[in-house]
Amino acid sequence: MILRQILRLSSRFHSAVSIHVRRNIGLSAIVFNKTKELDPVQKLFLDKIREYNTKSKQAGGPVDAGPDFQKDMNESLARLQRAYGEGDLTKFPEFKFEEPKFEETPK
């Protein structure tokens, strides 16, 4: 009986340890992959993302967006301002939460 419980606990321990080891191996594979040379498709993808990032910083907004994009953006912002009121709709709203005031009631 005690032997069965020990074997049962050891199998649970074994499965828990194996899951933990598999997760660590998966994470370490990602870490080691960053230090190795990327395959050509991944390298091309990362290069394009970096190129777009530099272009968007230089342009101060979307890259290669023509006048049609700006026209659509202005129309959408005007429509949203009519629907939801005033304010700058290009910024994330700021929320202010006040602490609730609790009052003790005598028993």
HELIX and SHEET records of a PDB file:
HELIX    1   1 ILE A    2  THR A   35  1                                  34    
HELIX    2   2 PRO A   40  ALA A   59  1                                  20    
HELIX    3   3 PRO A   67  TYR A   84  1                                  18    
END                                                                             
